[in-house]
Amino acid sequence: MEHVSEAQQAKIAKKAGMASFVGTTIEWYDFYAYSTAAALVFSKIFFPTISTASGTLAAFATFWIGFLARPLGGMIFGHLGDRIGRKKTLIVTLMLMGVCTTAIGFLPTYNSIGIAAPILLIVLRLIQGIAMGGEWGGAVVLAAEHAPKGKELLYSAFAQQGSPVGNLLATSIFFMFSFLPDEQFLSWGWRVPFLLSAFLVITGLWIRVGVEESPVMKQLKESKTLVKVPLKEVLAKYKVMVALGMGACIIGLSATYFKTTFALSWAVNEIGFTRSDFLGIITIALITQVIFQPLGAIIASKINLKKAVIFILLPEVVLLPLAFYLISTKSFLWAAIGMAAATIPHSMYYSFLGGILVKAFPANVRYTGISLSYQMCGMIFAGSTPIIAQFLLNQSGSIMPVILLAIVHVFASMICAVYLITKYESLQRSHLIPKFGETS
């Protein structure tokens, strides 16, 4: 491999981290724009012939479809990322997501073309899911593999920061257009956030094209230690790691959809908040996340990783139920405080979640392994969160079953993350899997 100085390597690493951040910000912007529209708009314009509650369930079902497609994207692009390179694969995922999201902004409604409208929406959502399934794992791996030794958790947090920033950007734009009269919002206002994706993607591609390939990937190619079928290797040797990785991801993924997608629909349709008021509350929570999230990776890089998981996640058991209670008071101030407070634990955990996963798989199957863990969790737990929560609310007439589900997600994540860390540390000590940065 070509020798580069430490200063040059640090510069390349920072550029890779920034490219991962910008790319995931755009991808998550696209994904969260859909979730916001699903909560506010899609039941009215794509499912207008059924009741409000059933229409909301139908809209959340199309939202879940994107998560059903994400494991497929993880397998396809994980294979490509582990075979041909992280950088080339990430360029394709960004282009695919951008084209698909922009197309949603041009979709005709049910009143214009009938059943074809929701069918087209579902097709585009599937493509969104495939693109996101390949994006996240590659961005985390690229940033971590460029990181200076011992700073993998911190650099993987660059990619993780794209989630709250993308969510904040999407929510803020919807917030601006939420003040439109209903007729204008439903006819053209909701389309603008999707159409803006085209401009964001062009910017993201310009940045991503200038990034160098991961040095670990270059070494794998030079040493001819690439795996022919990474998915087969992962399923043969690392099934336990994938299962534990899935469990570790649960609250890191589902908390956002408890607090935004479901809570937005619940607060507007059941509690009595206006659309603009609750989007404002979500915006405050997202600003809180952008500020506090990086602290999690800093803490986790300085103390025992298992202790960091418990210390950071345990307060969520109290704060997430508290957020729902404070929303039910119908007070903007108390709801904003509750949402912001509940955001801190899971966002700090999310900052180093990618770093936990990236250490658990060897380099030649890393993209596939972490993508499969994360995206299978997204399909089973995160994507289902709004529709299951809405179903529980519809059936019980109470928010308590939703709160209990959220608490289960917190404890499941905590237990699986601690056990995953214990497992890969044990395997590394026994030399059954290489330490991070080693290719064999």
HELIX and SHEET records of a PDB file:
HELIX    1   1 GLU A    6  LEU A   40  1                                  35    
HELIX    2   2 PHE A   42  ILE A   45  1                                   4    
HELIX    3   3 THR A   52  ARG A   83  1                                  32    
HELIX    4   4 ARG A   86  ILE A  104  1                                  19    
HELIX    5   5 TYR A  110  ILE A  113  1                                   4    
HELIX    6   6 ALA A  116  HIS A  146  1                                  31    
HELIX    7   7 GLU A  152  GLN A  160  1                                   9    
HELIX    8   8 GLY A  162  PHE A  177  1                                  16    
HELIX    9   9 ASP A  182  SER A  187  1                                   6    
HELIX   10  10 GLY A  189  ARG A  191  5                                   3    
HELIX   11  11 VAL A  192  LEU A  195  1                                   4    
HELIX   12  12 SER A  197  VAL A  209  1                                  13    
HELIX   13  13 PRO A  215  GLU A  222  1                                   8    
HELIX   14  14 PRO A  230  LYS A  237  1                                   8    
HELIX   15  15 LYS A  239  THR A  256  1                                  18    
HELIX   16  16 TYR A  257  PHE A  262  3                                   6    
HELIX   17  17 ALA A  263  TRP A  266  1                                   4    
HELIX   18  18 ALA A  267  ILE A  271  3                                   5    
HELIX   19  19 ARG A  275  ALA A  300  1                                  26    
HELIX   20  20 LEU A  305  LEU A  313  1                                   9    
HELIX   21  21 GLU A  316  SER A  328  1                                  13    
HELIX   22  22 PHE A  332  LYS A  359  1                                  28    
HELIX   23  23 ALA A  363  VAL A  365  5                                   3    
HELIX   24  24 ARG A  366  CYS A  377  1                                  12    
HELIX   25  25 GLY A  378  ALA A  382  3                                   5    
HELIX   26  26 THR A  385  SER A  396  1                                  12    
HELIX   27  27 MET A  400  ARG A  429  1                                  30    
END                                                                             
